[in-house]
Amino acid sequence: MKALGTVALVLVILLAGGAITSNMLSSDLAIQQTTDPSGDFLTATPDQAVAFILVTGFIIFNVLGAGLTLMILFWLLNRQVTAVRQESSN
């Protein structure tokens, strides 16, 4: 029952975060790229290109960091489980 409550709490937190993010993004979804009628709306300005590279790098860095953190955590937990199993078998 305690595990179900924990899962429900995590889901509520994730839903609240998604709602807050959606609310923040919905205010300015359309950004005017250019006022020139012959301008290409697919071309990024230098500021936008730098912002894209920085955000992409930030996301990749955080995903790798989270993955490495989880890897270390699971390795440590597995090490403890292995030690307890060896101790109980003796």
SULCORKA-V114370 format. One record per residue. N is the residue number from 1. RES is the residue in one letter. PHI is phi in degrees with one decimal (NA if undefined). PSI is psi in whole degrees, 0 to 359 (none if undefined). D_LAST is the distance of its C-alpha to the last C-alpha in Angstrom with 2 decimals. Layout:
N|RES|PHI|PSI|D_LAST + N|RES|PHI|PSI|D_LAST
This chain:
1|M|NA|323|33.80 + 2|K|-65.7|322|32.79 + 3|A|-65.8|322|31.86 + 4|L|-64.6|320|35.27 + 5|G|-64.0|321|37.01 + 6|T|-64.8|316|35.34 + 7|V|-63.3|318|36.39 + 8|A|-63.1|319|39.87 + 9|L|-64.4|317|40.16 + 10|V|-62.4|318|39.25 + 11|L|-63.5|320|41.82 + 12|V|-64.5|318|44.46 + 13|I|-63.9|317|43.93 + 14|L|-64.0|318|44.21 + 15|L|-64.4|319|47.33 + 16|A|-64.3|318|48.90 + 17|G|-63.1|319|48.32 + 18|G|-64.1|320|49.85 + 19|A|-66.1|319|52.80 + 20|I|-65.4|316|53.43 + 21|T|-62.8|316|53.28 + 22|S|-62.6|320|55.58 + 23|N|-66.9|322|57.98 + 24|M|-68.2|323|58.15 + 25|L|-79.2|335|58.83 + 26|S|-72.3|345|61.39 + 27|S|-71.9|322|63.94 + 28|D|-132.0|70|64.78 + 29|L|-81.1|329|63.82 + 30|A|-102.3|114|67.03 + 31|I|-109.1|127|67.70 + 32|Q|-75.9|117|71.07 + 33|Q|-76.6|314|70.53 + 34|T|-151.8|153|74.18 + 35|T|-100.8|354|77.66 + 36|D|-75.2|123|79.22 + 37|P|-62.1|331|80.16 + 38|S|-94.3|6|79.59 + 39|G|-73.9|151|76.30 + 40|D|-93.9|120|73.08 + 41|F|-78.7|353|70.51 + 42|L|-89.2|349|67.73 + 43|T|-84.8|129|68.25 + 44|A|-89.6|144|66.08 + 45|T|-75.3|162|67.56 + 46|P|-57.7|322|65.98 + 47|D|-64.1|320|64.55 + 48|Q|-68.7|323|62.95 + 49|A|-65.1|317|61.49 + 50|V|-64.8|318|59.95 + 51|A|-62.8|320|58.59 + 52|F|-63.1|315|57.07 + 53|I|-64.5|318|55.40 + 54|L|-66.2|316|54.05 + 55|V|-66.2|318|52.72 + 56|T|-62.9|316|51.14 + 57|G|-62.3|319|49.49 + 58|F|-62.7|316|48.27 + 59|I|-65.4|314|46.76 + 60|I|-62.9|317|45.04 + 61|F|-60.4|317|43.71 + 62|N|-69.9|323|42.31 + 63|V|-65.6|316|40.75 + 64|L|-64.7|320|39.03 + 65|G|-63.5|318|37.94 + 66|A|-65.4|319|36.49 + 67|G|-63.6|317|34.69 + 68|L|-66.0|321|33.22 + 69|T|-62.4|314|32.21 + 70|L|-65.3|322|30.43 + 71|M|-61.5|314|28.76 + 72|I|-65.1|317|27.41 + 73|L|-60.7|311|26.35 + 74|F|-67.1|326|24.46 + 75|W|-64.1|315|22.84 + 76|L|-64.2|318|21.64 + 77|L|-64.2|318|20.43 + 78|N|-64.4|323|18.60 + 79|R|-62.4|319|16.96 + 80|Q|-67.2|318|15.72 + 81|V|-62.9|318|14.56 + 82|T|-63.3|319|12.66 + 83|A|-64.7|319|11.00 + 84|V|-67.9|320|10.13 + 85|R|-64.7|319|8.83 + 86|Q|-67.0|322|6.53 + 87|E|-67.5|321|5.48 + 88|S|-74.9|335|5.48 + 89|S|-78.4|342|3.82 + 90|N|-83.2|none|0.00
